[in-house]
């Protein structure tokens, strides 16, 4: 299996410094700073990249599991919201909200919710984020 790699470089102190992050083969490269991470400054931050990874992983896992159950989706759209909060000794990711909607023909709501829950539990990024105290799921079946 492939090994995935990303890079980050930081210059300066925490509050006045700045850095860049580069994902994999360079398909994304962007700036980050204290304000882009802990306020509303320009640039990205590690938590947005975690959110993108979780949304992408969940969408793929959910799609695969729906298809395996005989209900291939037309589309799955997921938003992940990562909450970073102050805790004793610094900051921590305390919660992730997964919000998804999917177009799936011929599936009942109970089966849809059951498969969504399994995808949340079993996608590789969810497993990697098991230390996050709370990961919520709001799954909507769209006709």
C-alpha positions in Angstrom: 0.0 0.0 0.0 1.2 3.5 -0.7 2.6 5.8 2.0 1.1 9.3 2.0 3.3 12.3 2.8 2.8 16.0 3.5 5.1 18.7 4.7 5.0 21.8 6.9 7.5 24.5 7.6 7.2 27.2 10.3 9.3 30.4 10.8 9.2 32.5 13.9 7.4 32.3 17.2 3.9 31.0 17.7 2.0 34.2 17.6 4.1 36.2 15.1 5.4 33.4 12.9 4.1 31.9 9.7 4.4 28.7 7.8 3.4 26.8 4.7 1.9 23.3 4.4 2.3 21.2 1.3 0.1 18.2 0.7 1.5 15.1 -1.1 2.6 15.7 -4.6 2.0 19.5 -4.4 -1.6 19.5 -5.5 -2.2 21.8 -2.5 0.3 24.2 -0.9 -0.8 27.0 1.4 0.1 29.4 4.1 -0.9 29.2 7.7 -0.4 31.3 10.8 -1.6 31.8 14.4 -4.5 33.9 13.2 -5.5 31.4 10.5 -5.6 28.7 13.1 -7.0 30.3 16.2 -8.9 33.3 14.8 -10.1 34.3 11.3 -6.9 35.1 9.5 -6.1 34.4 5.9 -4.7 30.9 5.1 -5.5 27.4 6.2 -4.6 25.4 9.3 -4.0 21.8 10.3 -7.6 21.4 11.5 -9.0 22.3 8.1 -6.8 19.7 6.5 -8.0 17.1 9.1 -11.6 18.1 8.3 -10.9 17.6 4.5 -9.3 14.2 5.2 -12.2 13.1 7.4 -14.9 14.3 5.0 -13.2 12.6 2.0 -12.5 9.4 3.8 -16.1 9.2 5.2 -17.7 9.9 1.8 -15.7 7.2 0.1 -16.3 4.6 2.9 -20.0 5.4 3.0 -20.3 5.2 -0.8 -18.5 1.8 -0.8 -20.6 0.4 2.1 -23.9 1.6 0.4 -22.8 -0.1 -2.8 -21.8 -3.3 -1.0 -25.3 -3.4 0.5 -26.8 -3.2 -2.9 -27.6 0.6 -2.8 -25.0 2.4 -4.9 -25.3 6.1 -4.3 -25.7 8.8 -7.0 -23.7 11.1 -4.7 -22.4 11.5 -1.2 -21.5 15.0 0.1 -19.9 15.5 3.5 -18.8 18.5 5.5 -16.6 17.9 8.5 -16.3 20.6 11.2 -13.3 20.2 13.5 -13.5 22.0 16.9 -10.2 23.0 18.5 -10.6 24.2 22.1 -8.3 25.4 24.9 -7.6 22.6 27.4 -5.1 22.3 30.3 -1.7 22.6 28.8 -2.7 24.0 25.4 -5.3 23.1 22.8 -7.0 19.9 21.6 -9.5 18.7 19.0 -12.5 18.0 21.2 -15.2 17.4 18.6 -15.7 16.7 15.0 -19.1 17.0 13.3 -19.7 15.0 10.1 -22.7 16.4 8.1 -23.5 14.3 5.1 -26.3 14.0 2.6 -26.5 11.3 0.0 -28.7 10.5 -3.0 -29.4 6.8 -2.8 -32.3 5.1 -4.6 -34.2 2.2 -3.1 -33.0 2.4 0.5 -35.0 2.9 3.6 -34.1 5.5 6.3 -33.2 2.9 8.9 -30.7 1.0 6.6 -29.3 4.4 5.5 -28.6 5.5 9.0 -27.1 2.1 10.0 -24.7 2.2 7.1 -23.8 5.8 7.8 -23.0 4.9 11.4 -20.8 2.0 10.3 -18.9 4.2 7.8 -18.3 6.8 10.5 -16.9 4.1 12.8 -14.8 2.3 10.2 -13.3 4.8 7.8 -9.6 4.9 8.3 -9.5 8.6 9.2 -12.2 8.0 11.9 -10.1 5.2 13.3 -7.0 7.5 13.3 -9.0 10.1 15.2 -10.3 7.8 17.8 -8.8 10.0 20.6 -11.2 12.8 19.7 -13.8 12.7 22.6 -16.8 13.3 20.3 -17.5 12.7 16.7 -21.1 13.4 15.7 -22.9 12.3 12.5 -25.9 14.1 10.9 -26.8 12.0 7.8 -29.6 12.9 5.5 -31.1 10.8 2.8 -31.9 13.0 -0.2 -34.5 11.9 -2.7 
